[in-house]
């Protein structure tokens, strides 16, 4: 996986900038993003494929997203820096 400076991965194709993250729970495999970012994404994203990728990661209809298990080590390394 490629490390993207300042971004945490949800999976191999979706990254969220650390300034937009409210909390990370590696045990539950979840990232909570800023509610304003979530509203902006819902309002502004147009590509069906991008919307579908995010919806597959989303916990119900919240601003919490599931982390792919393969990303945990990468996230841990970024957080511990």
N, C-alpha and C positions, 0 to 999 in steps of 0.2 A: 504494500500500500504506500502511496506517496504521501508524505507529510505535507500538509498545507499550513504554513505559518499563520497562527492566529485563528485557525478554524478547527472545530471538532467534528468528526464524521458521525453521521447517523448510520450510514452504510457506505458502500464503495463509491456511490455517486452523489450523495447529498451531504454537504458540509454546512455547518452553522458557525458564524463568527462568534468568538468568545464573548464579545461585548453584548451580544444579543441573547446570551444564555443566563437564565435565572438560577437554575440548579441542575446538578448532575447526580444521578444515583446509579452507580455502576453495579450495585447488587441487584436492583430492579431492572437494570438495562433501560433507563429512561433519562431523557434530557427535557427540561422545561425551558421553553423559549419565552422571551419578552412578549406579553400580550399584544403590544403595538406592532411588533414584527409579524405576528400571526395574522392580525387584522389586515396588514398591508399585503401579505402574501395572498390571503384569500381574495382580496379586492383586485390585485394587480397581475397575478399569474394568469397567463392565457393558454400556454401550451398544455394540451391534455395529458401528454406523457409526463410532464413535470408535476402537474397537479396529482396525477395518479401515483407517482413515486412518493410524494409527500403524504398523501392520504393512506397509503399502505403502512407508513411508519407512524401515523398519528394514533394516539390512544383515544378512542371514541371521538368525541367532538371537542377535544380540549387543545390546549397549547403545549401538551406533553407528547413527546415522540419517543418511540422505541428505538434503542440502539441495537444494531446488529452485533451479535456476540464477537465476531471477528475483529471488531473495532475497539474492544475494551482495552487491550494493551496499548494501542496507539493513543487513546484518550488518556489513560493513566499516565503515560510518558509525557504528554503535553501538559497535564495538570501539575505534575510533579516538578516541572522546570522552574 
